[in-house]
């Protein structure tokens, strides 16, 4: 049977269970580490940096519905 428990690992590498474990014989366990990924500080990763970028494009100056119709018609 598999059972998942939450643990903390201190700076010395000692594992501390955050909940009481049921009495059991000596056993082996697998440990999966949850390592938070820190996002890279990059102005280009924010989607808001793209807002308004195509406003000066000659391809997107028309009515958005008409642009979509033309794009669909190209595929027909």
FIZA-111897 format. One record per residue (C-alpha): x, y negated, z. Coordinates in pm, whole numbers, m for minus. Layout:
N
ATOM,X,Y,Z
...
END
This chain:
76
ATOM,0,0,0
ATOM,122,m349,m80
ATOM,73,m636,159
ATOM,175,m997,108
ATOM,275,m1212,402
ATOM,401,m1568,419
ATOM,749,m1616,559
ATOM,996,m1897,606
ATOM,1367,m1861,549
ATOM,1589,m2080,765
ATOM,1915,m2236,652
ATOM,2105,m1933,782
ATOM,1900,m1697,561
ATOM,1701,m1545,849
ATOM,1343,m1454,753
ATOM,1064,m1551,992
ATOM,712,m1417,940
ATOM,442,m1683,978
ATOM,185,m1427,1090
ATOM,194,m1129,1320
ATOM,281,m803,1151
ATOM,102,m481,1241
ATOM,311,m222,1425
ATOM,484,6,1177
ATOM,786,223,1131
ATOM,1099,80,978
ATOM,1032,m1,612
ATOM,1181,m170,312
ATOM,1036,m481,150
ATOM,1075,m685,m165
ATOM,1104,m1060,m127
ATOM,983,m1301,m395
ATOM,1119,m1651,m350
ATOM,901,m1949,m434
ATOM,1143,m2219,m543
ATOM,975,m2549,m627
ATOM,1097,m2700,m950
ATOM,1171,m3067,m935
ATOM,1062,m3245,m1251
ATOM,1335,m3416,m1446
ATOM,1323,m3791,m1421
ATOM,1262,m3871,m1783
ATOM,1037,m4151,m1906
ATOM,960,m3952,m2221
ATOM,792,m3665,m2031
ATOM,503,m3882,m1917
ATOM,216,m3857,m2170
ATOM,124,m4218,m2100
ATOM,445,m4325,m2275
ATOM,281,m4212,m2601
ATOM,m31,m4426,m2560
ATOM,m62,m4681,m2838
ATOM,242,m4556,m3032
ATOM,40,m4491,m3350
ATOM,m160,m4813,m3340
ATOM,64,m4973,m3604
ATOM,75,m4665,m3827
ATOM,m79,m4710,m4173
ATOM,m208,m4351,m4147
ATOM,m426,m4422,m3843
ATOM,m572,m4768,m3910
ATOM,m908,m4644,m4043
ATOM,m1217,m4516,m3867
ATOM,m1118,m4207,m3660
ATOM,m1420,m4008,m3785
ATOM,m1330,m4085,m4146
ATOM,m968,m3979,m4083
ATOM,m1090,m3646,m3944
ATOM,m1320,m3590,m4244
ATOM,m1031,m3653,m4485
ATOM,m811,m3411,m4292
ATOM,m1079,m3142,m4301
ATOM,m1140,m3199,m4671
ATOM,m769,m3143,m4741
ATOM,m806,m2789,m4604
ATOM,m1108,m2704,m4818
END
